[in-house]
Amino acid sequence: MTADAVPRVVVAPDKFKGSLTAAGAAAALAAGLRRGAPGADVVELPVADGGDGTVAAALAAGFRPAGVRVEGPAGGPVDATIAVRGRTAVVELADTSGLGRLPGGALAPLTASTYGVGQAIRAALDRGATRIVLGLGGSASTDGGAGMMQALGLRLADDSGREIGRGGAALGGLAAIDAGGLDSRLGTVTFLVASDVDNPLLGPRGAAAVFGPQKGAGRADVTRLGRALARWAALTAGAVAGADLSGAGTGADLAGAPGAGAAGGTGFAALAYLGARLVPGIDLVLDLVGFRRAAAGARLVVTGEGTLDRQTLGGKAPLGVARAAGRLGVPAVAVAGRVLLSEAELTTAGFAAAYSLAAVEPDPAASMARAAELLALTGTRIAERWC
């Protein structure tokens, strides 16, 4: 087989939640592909949709890890990781302030904070970053990103001039914002925010109403958080205008921006105070990991996640991978524990084929336990069909 005839296959799955990380899924699929097509050039390129796994995807693509100790969502210390390459750093909210960082999994809808995200950003600045990718998703808090900004030097005071506490509920007592202490390095940094939601900060589709209940907020809590976020947005309007921080609009304008409600409203703070640009999470991750370079001229792209369903069609990682592959003229096939989409839906989404692990092992518990083995078997089937 000549070098030109060697088929290249790019394996770019997201995590199989509860079973395998994205890197683990990629390794298992790649092993099967190599077994089925021994001469193939199989490139492992695990991805994420901007939430949990974003830093891991960057590390797999060659970024260096940097450990940071930050304040977790409940106030205790958390050891997190940022990814650094040159002047670019990747910070993942889920790793610093996510639901998985709540002690014992005890939800704290009113008091959980994003303070640790700001500390991780400051650590990236200390390492010389001038381009910071912030992955949103999986947050434990509904504080509008206020904690993140407090860690970066924004002073939030009550009507007595005292610093308010952590969490979304504390914003109900916010009376004044002082941006004078913000880290001066922020003005020299380009912020890109990876998010897969387009919710605004406020209203029936806002952070409190839609995502608050997922974080343990009852009906009264949602009302309280909604009012607190509205106060945060109103006072931010004056703070941003007075300090000329973003040039993107007032805080009130940005509260209605698509994605402002991401990660409990952290998207709003990133827009208003950091001048961030919001980008679909998977598109940003594909750029970070060099997907276009790897996939151009490939025979096939293999992607996947735990379940292919209607949520996938809303912008999850496999859809983004399939569309990116399609733009390069490369067919994309998907592998999932369960495939709940029709043939027509799969075709419209850009998948040339879909393989379900449930077709091999119908018992869900057994399928999850044997995920690596089943993915390898499926990889071999794919190689025999496509390579």
Residue, then its C-alpha position, 0 to 999 in steps of 0.5 A: m500500500t502506497a503512502d498516498a493510498v493509506p486511509r486516514v480516519v479521524v476519531a473524534p467522540d465526546k465522552f460516554k457519560g457514566s462509562l468513558t471519557a472522550a479520550g477513553a472512547a477515542a482510544a477504544l474506537a481507534a483500537g478497533l479501527r486499527r484491528g479492522a484496517p491494519g494499514a489505516d492512519v487512525v488519528e485520535l482527537p477527543v472533543a467536547d461541546g464546551g462543557d465538562g471535558t473541554v480542558a481534557a480535549a485541549l490536553a489531548a491535542g497537545f496543551r500543557p496542564a497547569g494545576v490551580r487551587v481555587e475556591g469551589p462552588a461551596g467555598g471549600p478548596v478545589d484542585a483544578t486544571i487549566a490547559v496552556r499552549g503558548r499564549t492561549a489558555v483553556v479554563e473549564l467552569a465545570d472543573t472549578s465551579g461545576l455540580g461535580r465539585l459540590p461536596g457530597g453532591a449537596l446542591a446549593p442553588l442560592t449560595a453556590s458561586t463562580y468565584g473559582v472560575g475567576q481565580a482560574i482566569r487569574a492563574a491563566l493571566d499569571r502564566g502570560a495568557t493573552r487569549i483565554v477560552l472559557g468553557l461553560g456548562g455544568s455549573a452549580s451556581t446561578d450567580g450571573g458570573a458575579g463570583m467570577m468577577q469578584a475574584l477578578g477584582l470587581r467590588l460588589a457592595d450592599d447598601s452599607g458599603r460591605e462586600i456582599g456574600r457569594g451566590g446568586a441570592a446575595l445579589g438581591g442585596l447588591a447596591a453598588i458596583d466598583a470596577g476600579g479594582l478589576d485586574s488591569r490585564l483583562g483589557t489585553v486579553t481576548f476572551l472566547v466563551a464556549s457554550d451550547v445554549d442560547n438562553p438570555l439572562l432573564g425572563p422565562r427562558g433565563a438562567a434562573a427559570v430554565f436552569g435553576p431547577q436543575k441545580g436544586a432551586g424550588r419555585a420560590d428560589v427561582t423567583r428570588l434568583g430571577r429578581a437578584l439577577a435582574r438587579w445584577a444586570a441593572l447595576t452592571a449597566g451603569a458600571v460598564a458604561g461608567a468604566d467603558l469596559s466592553g464597548a459591546g452594549t450596556g448590561a441591560d442590553l447584554a442581559g437579553a443576548p443569546g447565551a447570556g444565561a449560560a452557566g447560571g448567567t456566567g455568559f452575561a458577566a463574560l459579555a459585559y465585563l470581559g468583552a467576550r465573544l460567545v461561540p458554539g462550544i463544539d466549533l471552538v473546541l474543534d478549532l482548538v484541537g486542530f480538527r480541520r487540519a486532521a480531517a482534511g483529506a481523510r477517508l472517514v470521521v468517527t464521532g459519538e456520545g452516550t446517546l444520539d437523540r434530539q438533544t444531539l440535534g440541538g448542537k451537541a458535539p457529534l452534530g458539530v463534528a459531522r457538520a465540520a466533516g461535511r464541509l471538508g467533504v468527508p463522511a462522518v459516522a456516529v457511534a452511541g450507546r443508544v441511537l434514538l434518531s430516525e434514519a431521516e434525522l440522521t441523514t439530515a444532520g449529516f451522519a452517513a451512518a450510526y452504530s448503536l452499542a445497544a444492538v450488540e448488548p441490549d442491557p443498558a447496565a452491561s453495555m455501560a460496563r462493557a463500553a470500551e470492549l463494545l466500542a472496539l468491536t464497533g470500530t472494527r465493524i466500521a473499518e471493515r465497512w469504510c476502509 
